[in-house]
Amino acid sequence: MIPREIIHDRIQNFQKTMKIRKLPITSQKLHIFQFLASTDSHPGAQEVYERMKTYFPTISFATVYKNLKKFSDLRLIREIEMKTGTARYDANMDPHHHLINLDTEKIEDISTQEVGEVHIPQLVTQYDLENVSINFFVRNKPIQSRYEQLRRKLT
């Protein structure tokens, strides 16, 4: 659960960015962003669309998708590319990394402190580094059968 203060700060930043860029804040845009700001589930476009349909029955998937892309371009949200070719979205713009479970498609945040200092390769120093984000792609460990567990205990 994301604390209210953090959600509030994210929404304030959204409104400020939209105002600075002279972009209209429609009810649909605000609802889409509020949903993203209030979840740490890293939803995909389809999940955002399904949620928005409860508020706006006539909203199209294209409208949701275009807004997600726009928010990403404005650096209001982070787009996380999945191995399946789809994207998931994250309104947590603080530095952090992700654990991505390929079996369940669940995404969890990992603090930068947990990962520690990241060595920046020499090649990168030739550029203006914007961000460092590490994605740990994992699979569930196979569950041993009861028979194997009992056998190991006996030996």
N, CA, C and O of each residue as an XYZ file, in Angstrom:
620
protein
N       0.846     -1.188      0.000
C       0.000      0.000      0.000
C       0.888      1.247      0.000
O       1.839      1.362      0.774
N       0.556      2.141     -0.862
C       1.347      3.365     -0.999
C       0.765      4.432     -0.068
O      -0.441      4.676     -0.087
N       1.612      5.066      0.743
C       1.118      6.113      1.649
C       0.468      7.276      0.896
O       0.890      7.640     -0.202
N      -0.559      7.843      1.508
C      -1.303      8.954      0.893
C      -0.406     10.121      0.508
O      -0.606     10.751     -0.530
N       0.591     10.408      1.356
C       1.476     11.551      1.071
C       2.220     11.345     -0.239
O       2.403     12.284     -1.013
N       2.647     10.114     -0.483
C       3.390      9.826     -1.717
C       2.459      9.945     -2.915
O       2.834     10.517     -3.938
N       1.253      9.410     -2.794
C       0.270      9.532     -3.878
C       0.001     11.004     -4.160
O      -0.028     11.431     -5.314
N      -0.193     11.768     -3.105
C      -0.450     13.212     -3.242
C       0.705     13.898     -3.962
O       0.483     14.695     -4.874
N       1.934     13.594     -3.559
C       3.110     14.204     -4.197
C       3.186     13.852     -5.683
O       3.514     14.705     -6.508
N       2.885     12.606     -6.022
C       2.922     12.181     -7.419
C       1.881     12.932     -8.240
O       2.153     13.363     -9.361
N       0.695     13.085     -7.677
C      -0.372     13.797     -8.396
C      -0.027     15.274     -8.539
O      -0.283     15.874     -9.583
N       0.556     15.866     -7.488
C       0.992     17.271     -7.564
C       2.028     17.443     -8.673
O       1.964     18.402     -9.442
N       2.971     16.525     -8.754
C       4.008     16.585     -9.784
C       3.390     16.438    -11.175
O       3.787     17.130    -12.113
N       2.426     15.541    -11.301
C       1.709     15.359    -12.560
C       1.046     16.674    -12.987
O       1.210     17.116    -14.124
N       0.302     17.290    -12.077
C      -0.409     18.525    -12.395
C       0.566     19.658    -12.743
O       0.325     20.436    -13.666
N       1.657     19.733    -11.996
C       2.664     20.761    -12.247
C       3.306     20.564    -13.624
O       3.466     21.525    -14.377
N       3.669     19.335    -13.949
C       4.300     19.040    -15.238
C       3.357     19.355    -16.388
O       3.766     19.949    -17.386
N       2.100     18.959    -16.250
C       1.122     19.217    -17.308
C       0.927     20.726    -17.497
O       0.810     21.209    -18.623
N       0.894     21.451    -16.396
C       0.719     22.909    -16.470
C       1.925     23.567    -17.140
O       1.762     24.421    -18.012
N       3.124     23.177    -16.738
C       4.349     23.733    -17.328
C       4.390     23.475    -18.830
O       4.783     24.342    -19.610
N       3.978     22.266    -19.226
C       3.982     21.901    -20.650
C       2.757     22.403    -21.404
O       2.604     22.171    -22.603
N       1.876     23.106    -20.661
C       0.650     23.655    -21.259
C      -0.209     22.556    -21.899
O      -0.762     22.731    -22.985
N      -0.302     21.437    -21.205
C      -1.116     20.316    -21.664
C      -2.388     20.247    -20.830
O      -2.339     20.414    -19.612
N      -3.507     20.008    -21.464
C      -4.769     19.959    -20.709
C      -4.814     18.742    -19.784
O      -4.320     17.666    -20.122
N      -5.412     18.937    -18.623
C      -5.611     17.832    -17.690
C      -7.091     17.465    -17.754
O      -7.931     18.062    -17.081
N      -7.379     16.478    -18.575
C      -8.760     16.015    -18.686
C      -9.059     15.083    -17.527
O      -8.151     14.598    -16.852
N     -10.324     14.841    -17.306
C     -10.744     13.919    -16.257
C     -10.170     12.526    -16.510
O      -9.757     11.842    -15.573
N     -10.145     12.112    -17.769
C      -9.589     10.799    -18.109
C      -8.101     10.720    -17.788
O      -7.642      9.744    -17.194
N      -7.349     11.743    -18.179
C      -5.916     11.757    -17.895
C      -5.664     11.708    -16.395
O      -4.807     10.960    -15.925
N      -6.407     12.501    -15.656
C      -6.228     12.546    -14.211
C      -6.545     11.200    -13.571
O      -5.807     10.749    -12.695
N      -7.616     10.560    -13.987
C      -7.964      9.246    -13.434
C      -6.904      8.194    -13.766
O      -6.534      7.385    -12.915
N      -6.428      8.212    -14.991
C      -5.381      7.259    -15.382
C      -4.160      7.458    -14.500
O      -3.613      6.499    -13.955
N      -3.738      8.712    -14.362
C      -2.550      8.956    -13.550
C      -2.791      8.633    -12.079
O      -1.915      8.065    -11.427
N      -3.949      8.980    -11.547
C      -4.252      8.678    -10.143
C      -4.184      7.179     -9.884
O      -3.667      6.748     -8.853
N      -4.698      6.392    -10.806
C      -4.630      4.937    -10.660
C      -3.181      4.478    -10.594
O      -2.819      3.693     -9.717
N      -2.356      4.957    -11.505
C      -0.942      4.563    -11.520
C      -0.213      5.044    -10.267
O       0.627      4.332     -9.716
N      -0.537      6.244     -9.825
C       0.127      6.822     -8.649
C      -0.221      6.079     -7.369
O       0.532      6.124     -6.396
N      -1.354      5.399     -7.368
C      -1.828      4.763     -6.135
C      -1.610      3.254     -6.090
O      -2.096      2.585     -5.178
N      -0.886      2.719     -7.063
C      -0.639      1.280     -7.060
C       0.842      0.979     -7.237
O       1.576      1.727     -7.884
N       1.260     -0.127     -6.653
C       2.630     -0.603     -6.887
C       2.602     -1.937     -7.623
O       3.576     -2.690     -7.602
N       1.464     -2.225     -8.278
C       1.313     -3.498     -8.991
C       1.890     -3.464    -10.403
O       1.934     -4.494    -11.076
N       2.327     -2.305    -10.854
C       2.917     -2.148    -12.180
C       1.964     -2.680    -13.257
O       2.289     -3.637    -13.960
N       0.795     -2.061    -13.381
C      -0.201     -2.588    -14.323
C       0.194     -2.389    -15.778
O       0.973     -1.498    -16.117
N      -0.364     -3.245    -16.629
C      -0.202     -3.106    -18.062
C      -1.318     -2.223    -18.611
O      -2.238     -1.848    -17.885
N      -1.230     -1.900    -19.883
C      -2.224     -1.028    -20.516
C      -3.626     -1.636    -20.441
O      -4.603     -0.917    -20.233
N      -3.726     -2.944    -20.609
C      -5.037     -3.605    -20.570
C      -5.674     -3.462    -19.191
O      -6.872     -3.200    -19.084
N      -4.883     -3.631    -18.141
C      -5.406     -3.488    -16.781
C      -5.841     -2.047    -16.510
O      -6.875     -1.819    -15.882
N      -5.063     -1.082    -16.979
C      -5.433      0.324    -16.809
C      -6.734      0.598    -17.568
O      -7.634      1.262    -17.054
N      -6.819      0.082    -18.786
C      -8.027      0.256    -19.597
C      -9.254     -0.318    -18.887
O     -10.293      0.338    -18.814
N      -9.135     -1.531    -18.367
C     -10.265     -2.163    -17.672
C     -10.700     -1.332    -16.473
O     -11.897     -1.178    -16.230
N      -9.756     -0.801    -15.730
C     -10.080      0.031    -14.573
C     -10.763      1.321    -15.008
O     -11.730      1.752    -14.381
N     -10.268      1.940    -16.077
C     -10.837      3.210    -16.523
C     -12.250      3.044    -17.087
O     -13.059      3.969    -17.020
N     -12.543      1.871    -17.638
C     -13.891      1.610    -18.168
C     -14.943      1.710    -17.070
O     -16.105      1.998    -17.357
N     -14.555      1.478    -15.815
C     -15.531      1.593    -14.720
C     -15.926      3.050    -14.488
O     -17.030      3.324    -14.017
N     -15.034      3.982    -14.814
C     -15.315      5.404    -14.663
C     -15.826      6.033    -15.959
O     -16.690      6.909    -15.955
N     -15.264      5.557    -17.059
C     -15.570      6.118    -18.370
C     -15.943      4.964    -19.316
O     -15.080      4.453    -20.029
N     -17.200      4.555    -19.327
C     -17.611      3.381    -20.123
C     -17.294      3.472    -21.613
O     -17.157      2.443    -22.276
N     -17.176      4.684    -22.147
C     -16.920      4.823    -23.587
C     -15.443      5.057    -23.917
O     -15.096      5.260    -25.081
N     -14.582      5.032    -22.913
C     -13.154      5.267    -23.177
C     -12.613      4.144    -24.056
O     -12.996      2.985    -23.897
N     -11.734      4.486    -24.972
C     -11.147      3.472    -25.852
C      -9.783      3.043    -25.316
O      -9.125      3.764    -24.566
N      -9.392      1.852    -25.728
C      -8.064      1.352    -25.372
C      -6.999      2.295    -25.933
O      -5.989      2.560    -25.281
N      -7.233      2.796    -27.142
C      -6.270      3.713    -27.785
C      -6.054      4.964    -26.941
O      -4.927      5.447    -26.835
N      -7.107      5.491    -26.345
C      -6.984      6.685    -25.489
C      -6.114      6.382    -24.281
O      -5.232      7.166    -23.930
N      -6.363      5.254    -23.652
C      -5.559      4.862    -22.489
C      -4.103      4.682    -22.901
O      -3.199      5.196    -22.243
N      -3.882      3.959    -23.977
C      -2.524      3.669    -24.432
C      -1.767      4.951    -24.794
O      -0.604      5.113    -24.426
N      -2.423      5.846    -25.507
C      -1.780      7.117    -25.897
C      -1.402      7.937    -24.664
O      -0.338      8.556    -24.625
N      -2.274      7.937    -23.665
C      -1.960      8.673    -22.437
C      -0.803      8.037    -21.682
O       0.047      8.747    -21.144
N      -0.758      6.724    -21.635
C       0.372      6.052    -20.980
C       1.684      6.403    -21.688
O       2.693      6.683    -21.042
N       1.655      6.385    -23.010
C       2.857      6.750    -23.777
C       3.250      8.207    -23.512
O       4.429      8.514    -23.334
N       2.268      9.089    -23.489
C       2.538     10.511    -23.243
C       3.128     10.709    -21.851
O       4.097     11.451    -21.686
N       2.547     10.047    -20.846
C       3.064     10.159    -19.476
C       4.499      9.637    -19.404
O       5.338     10.199    -18.700
N       4.765      8.574    -20.125
C       6.122      8.025    -20.160
C       7.085      9.002    -20.826
O       8.191      9.225    -20.333
N       6.663      9.580    -21.943
C       7.494     10.569    -22.644
C       7.794     11.782    -21.763
O       8.876     12.365    -21.835
N       6.821     12.150    -20.931
C       6.985     13.295    -20.025
C       7.757     12.918    -18.752
O       7.999     13.761    -17.888
N       8.129     11.665    -18.655
C       8.843     11.117    -17.489
C       8.018     11.241    -16.201
O       8.547     11.491    -15.118
N       6.715     11.059    -16.360
C       5.818     11.032    -15.201
C       5.650      9.600    -14.702
O       5.353      9.364    -13.531
N       5.846      8.654    -15.612
C       5.797      7.235    -15.271
C       6.942      6.525    -15.972
O       7.523      7.035    -16.930
N       7.244      5.360    -15.482
C       8.297      4.533    -16.059
C       7.643      3.385    -16.829
O       6.730      2.733    -16.323
N       8.104      3.146    -18.029
C       7.612      2.033    -18.833
C       8.590      0.872    -18.676
O       9.790      1.023    -18.909
N       8.073     -0.277    -18.283
C       8.906     -1.461    -18.062
C       8.593     -2.468    -19.161
O       7.479     -2.988    -19.240
N       9.571     -2.736    -20.000
C       9.378     -3.686    -21.097
C       9.473     -5.116    -20.560
O      10.425     -5.481    -19.871
N       8.467     -5.904    -20.893
C       8.441     -7.299    -20.481
C       9.014     -8.164    -21.606
O       9.057     -7.743    -22.762
N       9.449     -9.366    -21.259
C       9.990    -10.277    -22.267
C       8.930    -10.697    -23.286
O       9.263    -11.133    -24.388
N       7.654    -10.566    -22.917
C       6.550    -10.936    -23.811
C       6.293     -9.877    -24.878
O       5.477    -10.084    -25.777
N       6.984     -8.749    -24.782
C       6.791     -7.669    -25.742
C       5.784     -6.629    -25.286
O       5.602     -5.608    -25.949
N       5.129     -6.876    -24.161
C       4.193     -5.900    -23.619
C       4.930     -4.980    -22.655
O       6.096     -5.203    -22.328
N       4.239     -3.955    -22.214
C       4.843     -3.011    -21.272
C       3.987     -2.937    -20.019
O       2.778     -3.166    -20.054
N       4.638     -2.613    -18.919
C       3.956     -2.361    -17.652
C       4.389     -0.968    -17.213
O       5.401     -0.446    -17.682
N       3.611     -0.366    -16.303
C       3.841      1.033    -15.976
C       3.987      1.238    -14.480
O       3.360      0.552    -13.672
N       4.838      2.206    -14.129
C       5.215      2.459    -12.744
C       5.294      3.970    -12.530
O       6.041      4.665    -13.218
N       4.516      4.468    -11.573
C       4.549      5.906    -11.275
C       5.603      6.250    -10.232
O       5.780      7.420     -9.895
N       6.295      5.257     -9.725
C       7.381      5.500     -8.777
C       8.610      5.922     -9.567
O       9.296      5.088    -10.159
N       8.879      7.205     -9.572
C      10.008      7.731    -10.338
C      11.267      7.908     -9.491
O      12.282      8.406     -9.978
N      11.198      7.499     -8.222
C      12.402      7.505     -7.397
C      13.334      6.411     -7.915
O      12.869      5.409     -8.457
N      14.638      6.594     -7.754
C      15.556      5.554     -8.226
C      15.267      4.217     -7.537
O      15.232      4.131     -6.309
N      15.063      3.196     -8.338
C      14.867      1.843     -7.833
C      15.010      0.860     -8.990
O      15.087      1.249    -10.155
N      15.045     -0.407     -8.641
C      15.194     -1.471     -9.627
C      13.968     -2.377     -9.546
O      13.083     -2.163     -8.718
N      13.923     -3.394    -10.413
C      12.767     -4.292    -10.428
C      13.173     -5.759    -10.451
O      14.161     -6.145    -11.076
N      12.381     -6.560     -9.752
C      12.432     -8.004     -9.865
C      11.207     -8.380    -10.695
O      10.077     -8.062    -10.326
N      11.437     -9.054    -11.809
C      10.349     -9.425    -12.713
C      10.278    -10.941    -12.775
O      11.192    -11.596    -13.276
N       9.185    -11.493    -12.261
C       8.992    -12.935    -12.261
C       8.405    -13.332    -13.617
O       7.278    -12.963    -13.946
N       9.169    -14.078    -14.388
C       8.739    -14.470    -15.731
C       7.615    -15.503    -15.705
O       6.874    -15.636    -16.679
N       7.484    -16.231    -14.600
C       6.426    -17.231    -14.496
C       5.082    -16.598    -14.141
O       4.045    -17.007    -14.663
N       5.097    -15.614    -13.267
C       3.847    -15.006    -12.798
C       3.609    -13.619    -13.396
O       2.503    -13.087    -13.303
N       4.640    -13.032    -14.008
C       4.637    -11.664    -14.540
C       4.453    -10.613    -13.453
O       4.099     -9.469    -13.739
N       4.695    -11.008    -12.206
C       4.637    -10.049    -11.100
C       5.927     -9.237    -11.093
O       7.010     -9.764    -11.348
N       5.792     -7.941    -10.795
C       6.943     -7.046    -10.713
C       7.001     -6.479     -9.304
O       5.996     -6.013     -8.766
N       8.174     -6.525     -8.719
C       8.370     -5.963     -7.385
C       9.515     -4.962     -7.428
O      10.495     -5.143     -8.150
N       9.371     -3.907     -6.643
C      10.427     -2.898     -6.549
C      11.549     -3.393     -5.651
O      11.313     -4.077     -4.655
N      12.768     -3.037     -6.018
C      13.962     -3.319     -5.212
C      14.678     -1.990     -5.013
O      14.940     -1.270     -5.977
N      14.988     -1.671     -3.776
C      15.642     -0.387     -3.499
C      17.056     -0.366     -4.060
O      17.701     -1.404     -4.208
N      17.520      0.832     -4.366
C      18.889      0.974     -4.858
C      19.893      0.596     -3.767
O      20.996      0.139     -4.068
N      19.511      0.786     -2.500
C      20.393      0.425     -1.391
C      20.624     -1.094     -1.350
O      21.722     -1.558     -1.047
N      19.564     -1.857     -1.662
C      19.704     -3.315     -1.665
C      20.674     -3.796     -2.730
O      21.413     -4.758     -2.521
N      20.668     -3.123     -3.869
C      21.538     -3.508     -4.976
C      22.952     -2.997     -4.741
O      23.931     -3.646     -5.110
N      23.042     -1.844     -4.134
C      24.359     -1.258     -3.891
C      24.827     -0.428     -5.067
O      24.095     -0.202     -6.031
N      26.055      0.015     -4.962
C      26.616      0.873     -6.000
C      26.786      0.099     -7.302
O      27.260     -1.038     -7.307
N      26.392      0.732     -8.404
C      26.487      0.104     -9.716
C      27.700      0.685    -10.433
O      27.844      1.902    -10.545
N      28.559     -0.188    -10.909
C      29.737      0.247    -11.671
C      29.273      0.738    -13.043
O      28.574      0.023    -13.761
N      29.658      1.940    -13.394
C      29.290      2.524    -14.689
C      30.406      2.209    -15.692
O      31.550      2.619    -15.494
N      30.078      1.485    -16.764
C      31.093      1.141    -17.769
C      31.670      2.386    -18.447
O      30.988      3.403    -18.579
N      32.898      2.297    -18.863
C      33.602      3.402    -19.515
C      32.817      3.932    -20.707
O      32.735      5.146    -20.893
N      32.241      3.057    -21.515
C      31.489      3.472    -22.694
C      30.364      4.444    -22.328
O      30.086      5.379    -23.079
N      29.726      4.231    -21.192
C      28.596      5.064    -20.773
C      29.055      6.483    -20.444
O      28.283      7.428    -20.605
N      30.282      6.649    -19.993
C      30.773      7.967    -19.595
C      30.879      8.937    -20.775
O      31.061     10.138    -20.578
N      30.765      8.415    -21.999
C      30.793      9.269    -23.189
C      29.452      9.953    -23.427
O      29.315     10.781    -24.328
N      28.462      9.596    -22.607
C      27.103     10.103    -22.787
C      26.621     10.804    -21.524
O      27.262     10.746    -20.475
N      25.488     11.459    -21.652
C      24.836     12.086    -20.511
C      23.902     11.034    -19.900
O      22.827     10.769    -20.438
N      24.308     10.446    -18.791
C      23.551      9.362    -18.166
C      22.303      9.906    -17.500
O      22.392     10.760    -16.618
N      21.131      9.418    -17.915
C      19.860      9.853    -17.357
C      19.452      9.040    -16.142
O      18.972      9.592    -15.152
N      19.643      7.736    -16.217
C      19.099      6.870    -15.193
C      19.770      5.505    -15.269
O      20.222      5.076    -16.330
N      19.825      4.838    -14.133
C      20.282      3.454    -14.093
C      19.154      2.644    -13.470
O      18.726      2.916    -12.348
N      18.686      1.662    -14.199
C      17.622      0.805    -13.701
C      17.955     -0.635    -14.071
O      18.176     -0.951    -15.240
N      17.989     -1.485    -13.087
C      18.316     -2.888    -13.304
C      17.044     -3.712    -13.151
O      16.309     -3.564    -12.175
N      16.795     -4.574    -14.117
C      15.686     -5.511    -14.036
C      16.250     -6.903    -13.803
O      17.056     -7.397    -14.591
N      15.823     -7.530    -12.721
C      16.207     -8.898    -12.417
C      15.089     -9.805    -12.914
O      14.011     -9.833    -12.321
N      15.326    -10.539    -13.983
C      14.330    -11.455    -14.524
C      14.539    -12.813    -13.862
O      15.620    -13.395    -13.958
N      13.505    -13.315    -13.192
C      13.632    -14.569    -12.439
C      12.518    -15.531    -12.831
O      11.509    -15.147    -13.422
N      12.735    -16.787    -12.482
C      11.713    -17.833    -12.610
C      11.550    -18.481    -11.244
O      12.481    -18.501    -10.438
N      10.357    -19.011    -10.991
C      10.126    -19.718     -9.734
C      11.018    -20.942     -9.671
O      11.251    -21.609    -10.679
N      11.514    -21.229     -8.484
C      12.300    -22.449     -8.304
C      11.323    -23.622     -8.342
O      10.217    -23.532     -7.808
N      11.737    -24.728     -8.978
C      10.836    -25.881     -9.022
C      10.571    -26.410     -7.613
O      11.466    -26.456     -6.769
N       9.345    -26.799     -7.387
C       8.978    -27.352     -6.086
C       9.317    -28.842     -6.097
O       8.874    -29.591     -6.967
N      10.104    -29.245     -5.121
C      10.469    -30.661     -5.033
C       9.249    -31.464     -4.623
O       8.411    -31.004     -3.847
N       9.167    -32.645     -5.146
C       8.054    -33.508     -4.763
C       8.199    -33.897     -3.300
O       9.302    -33.886     -2.753
N       7.089    -34.239     -2.672
C       7.100    -34.682     -1.269
C       8.045    -35.872     -1.101
O       8.760    -35.974     -0.104
N       8.039    -36.756     -2.074
C       8.896    -37.940     -2.016
C      10.367    -37.538     -1.932
O      11.117    -38.069     -1.113
N      10.779    -36.585     -2.794
C      12.180    -36.146     -2.789
C      12.535    -35.471     -1.474
O      13.633    -35.675     -0.956
N      11.632    -34.676     -0.926
C      11.889    -34.004      0.349
C      12.087    -35.026      1.465
O      13.020    -34.911      2.259
N      11.214    -36.016      1.523
C      11.327    -37.056      2.557
C      12.603    -37.865      2.376
O      13.288    -38.176      3.350
N      12.921    -38.204      1.138
C      14.130    -38.994      0.847
C      15.385    -38.257      1.314
O      16.287    -38.866      1.890
N      15.441    -36.954      1.068
C      16.622    -36.172      1.474
C      16.738    -36.106      2.983
O      17.846    -36.107      3.519
N      15.618    -36.049      3.673
C      15.666    -36.028      5.137
C      16.203    -37.326      5.698
O      16.887    -37.331      6.721
N      15.893    -38.438      5.022
C      16.303    -39.750      5.527
C      17.764    -40.067      5.196
O      18.352    -40.950      5.821
N      18.348    -39.382      4.251
C      19.744    -39.687      3.890
C      20.711    -38.722      4.480
O      21.916    -38.848      4.266
